Amino acid sequence: MGSTTDKIKGTANEAAGNVKQGVGKMVGSEKMQAEGKVQELKGEGQQALGKAKDAVKDAADKANDAVHRKI
C-alpha cells in the first residue's frame, strides 16, 4: 500500500472510530465505545505508517540526488 493510501485509510478509520465512540456514548454501549477507540487508534497507526513511508522515500530521493550530483 502506498503512503497516500495509508494516510487516507487512516483518516477514514480515525473518523469512523470517533463516530462509533460518540454513538456508543449516546446509546450507553461501552462495547461500542471501546470498538470505536480501537478503530481510532488503528487509523492513527495507519496515518503514522503513511508518514513514515513518505519520510523514507524522501530520504532515499535525497540520497539518490546526492549520488547523481557527485557523478
DSSP file (Angstrom, degrees, kcal/mol; ACC not computed):
  #  RESIDUE AA STRUCTURE BP1 BP2  ACC     N-H-->O    O-->H-N    N-H-->O    O-->H-N    TCO  KAPPA ALPHA  PHI   PSI    X-CA   Y-CA   Z-CA
    1    1 A M              0   0    0      0, 0.0     2,-0.1     0, 0.0     0, 0.0   0.000 360.0 360.0 360.0 140.8    0.0    0.0    0.0
    2    2 A G     >  -     0   0    0      1,-0.1     4,-2.4     4,-0.0     5,-0.2  -0.320 360.0-109.1 -79.4 165.1    1.3    3.5   -0.8
    3    3 A S  H  > S+     0   0    0      1,-0.2     4,-2.3     2,-0.2     5,-0.2   0.879 118.7  51.1 -62.8 -38.8    1.8    6.2    1.7
    4    4 A T  H  > S+     0   0    0      2,-0.2     4,-2.5     1,-0.2    -1,-0.2   0.918 109.9  49.7 -65.8 -42.2   -1.2    8.2    0.4
    5    5 A T  H  > S+     0   0    0      2,-0.2     4,-2.9     1,-0.2     5,-0.3   0.913 110.5  50.8 -61.8 -43.3   -3.5    5.2    0.7
    6    6 A D  H  X S+     0   0    0     -4,-2.4     4,-2.5     1,-0.2    -1,-0.2   0.924 111.8  47.2 -59.8 -44.5   -2.3    4.5    4.2
    7    7 A K  H  X S+     0   0    0     -4,-2.3     4,-2.3     2,-0.2    -2,-0.2   0.893 113.2  47.9 -67.1 -38.7   -3.0    8.1    5.2
    8    8 A I  H  X S+     0   0    0     -4,-2.5     4,-2.4     2,-0.2    -2,-0.2   0.947 114.3  45.4 -66.1 -48.4   -6.4    8.2    3.6
    9    9 A K  H  X S+     0   0    0     -4,-2.9     4,-2.7     1,-0.2     5,-0.2   0.887 112.5  53.1 -62.6 -37.4   -7.5    4.9    5.2
   10   10 A G  H  X S+     0   0    0     -4,-2.5     4,-2.5    -5,-0.3    -1,-0.2   0.918 108.9  47.9 -62.7 -44.1   -6.1    6.1    8.5
   11   11 A T  H  X S+     0   0    0     -4,-2.3     4,-2.5     2,-0.2    -2,-0.2   0.911 112.9  49.0 -62.8 -42.4   -8.1    9.3    8.3
   12   12 A A  H  X S+     0   0    0     -4,-2.4     4,-2.7     2,-0.2     5,-0.2   0.923 112.9  46.4 -64.7 -44.4  -11.2    7.3    7.5
   13   13 A N  H  X S+     0   0    0     -4,-2.7     4,-2.5     2,-0.2    -2,-0.2   0.893 112.2  51.0 -65.4 -39.0  -10.7    4.8   10.3
   14   14 A E  H  X S+     0   0    0     -4,-2.5     4,-2.1    -5,-0.2    -2,-0.2   0.934 113.1  45.2 -63.9 -45.0  -10.0    7.6   12.8
   15   15 A A  H  X S+     0   0    0     -4,-2.5     4,-2.3     2,-0.2    -2,-0.2   0.928 114.0  48.5 -64.4 -45.4  -13.1    9.4   11.8
   16   16 A A  H  X S+     0   0    0     -4,-2.7     4,-2.7     1,-0.2    -1,-0.2   0.889 110.5  52.4 -63.0 -38.3  -15.3    6.3   11.9
   17   17 A G  H  X S+     0   0    0     -4,-2.5     4,-2.2    -5,-0.2    -1,-0.2   0.899 108.6  49.7 -63.8 -40.4  -13.8    5.4   15.3
   18   18 A N  H  X S+     0   0    0     -4,-2.1     4,-2.2     2,-0.2    -2,-0.2   0.905 112.1  48.1 -64.7 -41.2  -14.7    8.8   16.6
   19   19 A V  H  X S+     0   0    0     -4,-2.3     4,-2.8     2,-0.2     5,-0.3   0.937 110.9  51.1 -63.3 -46.1  -18.3    8.5   15.3
   20   20 A K  H  X S+     0   0    0     -4,-2.7     4,-2.4     1,-0.2    -2,-0.2   0.882 109.5  50.6 -61.0 -38.7  -18.6    5.0   16.8
   21   21 A Q  H  X S+     0   0    0     -4,-2.2     4,-2.2     2,-0.2    -1,-0.2   0.925 110.9  49.0 -63.7 -43.8  -17.4    6.3   20.2
   22   22 A G  H  X S+     0   0    0     -4,-2.2     4,-2.2     2,-0.2    -2,-0.2   0.918 112.5  46.7 -62.8 -44.2  -20.0    9.1   20.1
   23   23 A V  H  X S+     0   0    0     -4,-2.8     4,-2.5     1,-0.2     6,-0.2   0.909 110.3  54.5 -63.9 -41.5  -22.8    6.7   19.2
   24   24 A G  H  X>S+     0   0    0     -4,-2.4     5,-2.8    -5,-0.3     4,-0.8   0.891 109.1  47.6 -59.4 -40.3  -21.7    4.3   21.9
   25   25 A K  H  <5S+     0   0    0     -4,-2.2     3,-0.4     3,-0.2    -1,-0.2   0.911 111.1  51.7 -66.1 -41.8  -21.8    7.1   24.4
   26   26 A M  H  <5S+     0   0    0     -4,-2.2    -2,-0.2     1,-0.2    -1,-0.2   0.890 118.1  36.0 -63.8 -39.4  -25.3    8.2   23.2
   27   27 A V  H  <5S-     0   0    0     -4,-2.5    -1,-0.2    -5,-0.1    -2,-0.2   0.462 112.2-115.8 -95.4  -0.2  -26.7    4.7   23.5
   28   28 A G  T  <5 +     0   0    0     -4,-0.8     2,-0.8    -3,-0.4    -3,-0.2   0.816  62.6 148.5  74.4  31.1  -24.8    3.8   26.6
   29   29 A S     >< -     0   0    0     -5,-2.8     4,-1.9    -6,-0.2    -1,-0.2  -0.849  27.1-177.4-104.5 104.5  -22.7    1.0   25.0
   30   30 A E  H  > S+     0   0    0     -2,-0.8     4,-2.5     1,-0.2     5,-0.2   0.848  86.2  58.1 -65.7 -32.7  -19.3    0.6   26.5
   31   31 A K  H  > S+     0   0    0      2,-0.2     4,-2.6     1,-0.2    -1,-0.2   0.930 107.1  46.2 -62.4 -45.5  -18.5   -2.1   23.9
   32   32 A M  H  > S+     0   0    0      2,-0.2     4,-2.3     1,-0.2    -1,-0.2   0.880 111.6  52.1 -66.2 -37.4  -19.2    0.3   21.0
   33   33 A Q  H  X S+     0   0    0     -4,-1.9     4,-2.1     2,-0.2    -1,-0.2   0.924 111.0  47.4 -62.6 -43.8  -17.1    3.0   22.6
   34   34 A A  H  X S+     0   0    0     -4,-2.5     4,-2.4     2,-0.2    -2,-0.2   0.910 111.2  50.6 -65.1 -42.2  -14.2    0.5   23.0
   35   35 A E  H  X S+     0   0    0     -4,-2.6     4,-2.3     1,-0.2    -1,-0.2   0.897 110.1  51.2 -61.7 -39.3  -14.6   -0.6   19.4
   36   36 A G  H  X S+     0   0    0     -4,-2.3     4,-2.5     2,-0.2    -1,-0.2   0.891 108.8  50.3 -64.1 -40.2  -14.5    3.0   18.3
   37   37 A K  H  X S+     0   0    0     -4,-2.1     4,-2.6     2,-0.2    -2,-0.2   0.911 110.3  50.0 -65.0 -42.2  -11.4    3.7   20.3
   38   38 A V  H  X S+     0   0    0     -4,-2.4     4,-2.3     1,-0.2    -2,-0.2   0.921 112.2  47.6 -61.3 -44.0   -9.7    0.7   18.8
   39   39 A Q  H  X S+     0   0    0     -4,-2.3     4,-2.2     2,-0.2    -2,-0.2   0.892 110.7  51.8 -65.3 -39.5  -10.7    1.8   15.3
   40   40 A E  H  X S+     0   0    0     -4,-2.5     4,-2.2     2,-0.2    -2,-0.2   0.933 110.8  47.4 -61.7 -45.9   -9.5    5.3   16.0
   41   41 A L  H  X S+     0   0    0     -4,-2.6     4,-2.2     1,-0.2    -2,-0.2   0.872 109.0  54.4 -65.0 -37.0   -6.1    4.0   17.2
   42   42 A K  H  X S+     0   0    0     -4,-2.3     4,-2.3     2,-0.2    -1,-0.2   0.922 108.6  49.7 -60.2 -43.6   -5.8    1.8   14.1
   43   43 A G  H  X S+     0   0    0     -4,-2.2     4,-2.4     1,-0.2    -2,-0.2   0.897 108.5  51.5 -62.6 -41.4   -6.4    4.9   12.0
   44   44 A E  H  X S+     0   0    0     -4,-2.2     4,-2.2     1,-0.2    -1,-0.2   0.896 110.3  50.0 -62.7 -38.9   -3.7    6.8   13.8
   45   45 A G  H  X S+     0   0    0     -4,-2.2     4,-2.3     2,-0.2    -2,-0.2   0.899 109.2  50.8 -65.4 -40.9   -1.3    3.9   13.2
   46   46 A Q  H  X S+     0   0    0     -4,-2.3     4,-2.3     2,-0.2    -2,-0.2   0.903 110.5  49.4 -63.8 -41.0   -2.1    3.9    9.5
   47   47 A Q  H  X S+     0   0    0     -4,-2.4     4,-2.3     2,-0.2    -2,-0.2   0.918 110.4  50.4 -64.3 -42.2   -1.5    7.6    9.3
   48   48 A A  H  X S+     0   0    0     -4,-2.2     4,-2.4     1,-0.2    -2,-0.2   0.895 109.3  51.9 -62.7 -39.5    1.8    7.2   11.1
   49   49 A L  H  X S+     0   0    0     -4,-2.3     4,-2.5     2,-0.2    -1,-0.2   0.921 109.1  50.2 -62.7 -43.9    2.8    4.4    8.7
   50   50 A G  H  X S+     0   0    0     -4,-2.3     4,-2.0     1,-0.2    -2,-0.2   0.901 111.4  48.0 -60.7 -41.7    2.0    6.6    5.7
   51   51 A K  H  X S+     0   0    0     -4,-2.3     4,-2.2     2,-0.2    -1,-0.2   0.882 110.7  51.5 -67.1 -37.9    4.1    9.4    7.1
   52   52 A A  H  X S+     0   0    0     -4,-2.4     4,-2.4     2,-0.2    -2,-0.2   0.905 108.3  51.6 -65.6 -41.0    7.0    7.1    7.8
   53   53 A K  H  X S+     0   0    0     -4,-2.5     4,-2.5     1,-0.2    -2,-0.2   0.907 109.8  50.3 -61.4 -40.9    6.8    5.8    4.2
   54   54 A D  H  X S+     0   0    0     -4,-2.0     4,-2.8     1,-0.2    -2,-0.2   0.919 109.9  50.3 -61.3 -43.5    6.9    9.4    3.0
   55   55 A A  H  X S+     0   0    0     -4,-2.2     4,-2.4     2,-0.2    -2,-0.2   0.906 111.3  47.8 -63.9 -41.9   10.0   10.1    5.2
   56   56 A V  H  X S+     0   0    0     -4,-2.4     4,-2.5     2,-0.2    -1,-0.2   0.924 112.9  48.6 -64.8 -43.9   11.8    7.0    3.9
   57   57 A K  H  X S+     0   0    0     -4,-2.5     4,-2.6     2,-0.2    -2,-0.2   0.916 111.3  50.0 -62.8 -42.9   11.0    7.9    0.3
   58   58 A D  H  X S+     0   0    0     -4,-2.8     4,-2.4     2,-0.2    -1,-0.2   0.915 111.6  48.4 -61.4 -43.2   12.2   11.5    0.8
   59   59 A A  H  X S+     0   0    0     -4,-2.4     4,-2.3     2,-0.2    -2,-0.2   0.906 112.6  48.3 -64.8 -41.1   15.5   10.3    2.4
   60   60 A A  H  X S+     0   0    0     -4,-2.5     4,-2.6     2,-0.2    -2,-0.2   0.901 111.2  50.6 -65.5 -40.5   16.1    7.8   -0.5
   61   61 A D  H  X S+     0   0    0     -4,-2.6     4,-2.5     2,-0.2    -2,-0.2   0.912 110.8  48.5 -63.4 -42.4   15.3   10.5   -3.0
   62   62 A K  H  X S+     0   0    0     -4,-2.4     4,-2.3     2,-0.2    -2,-0.2   0.907 112.3  48.5 -65.0 -41.3   17.8   12.9   -1.4
   63   63 A A  H  X S+     0   0    0     -4,-2.3     4,-2.2     2,-0.2    -2,-0.2   0.912 111.9  49.5 -64.3 -42.0   20.5   10.2   -1.2
   64   64 A N  H  X S+     0   0    0     -4,-2.6     4,-2.2     1,-0.2    -2,-0.2   0.908 111.0  49.6 -62.8 -42.6   19.9    9.4   -4.9
   65   65 A D  H  X S+     0   0    0     -4,-2.5     4,-1.8     1,-0.2    -2,-0.2   0.903 110.0  51.3 -63.4 -41.2   20.1   13.1   -5.8
   66   66 A A  H  X S+     0   0    0     -4,-2.3     4,-1.3     1,-0.2    -2,-0.2   0.898 110.0  49.3 -64.6 -39.9   23.4   13.5   -3.9
   67   67 A V  H  X S+     0   0    0     -4,-2.2     4,-0.7     1,-0.2     3,-0.3   0.917 111.6  48.8 -64.5 -43.3   24.9   10.5   -5.6
   68   68 A H  H  < S+     0   0    0     -4,-2.2     3,-0.2     1,-0.2    -1,-0.2   0.794 106.9  55.6 -70.8 -26.8   23.9   11.8   -9.0
   69   69 A R  H  < S+     0   0    0     -4,-1.8    -1,-0.2     1,-0.2    -2,-0.2   0.831 107.6  50.0 -71.7 -30.8   25.3   15.2   -8.3
   70   70 A K  H  <        0   0    0     -4,-1.3    -1,-0.2    -3,-0.3    -2,-0.2   0.615 360.0 360.0 -83.1 -12.2   28.7   13.7   -7.5
   71   71 A I     <        0   0    0     -4,-0.7    -1,-0.2    -3,-0.2    -2,-0.1   0.494 360.0 360.0 -80.5 360.0   28.9   11.6  -10.7
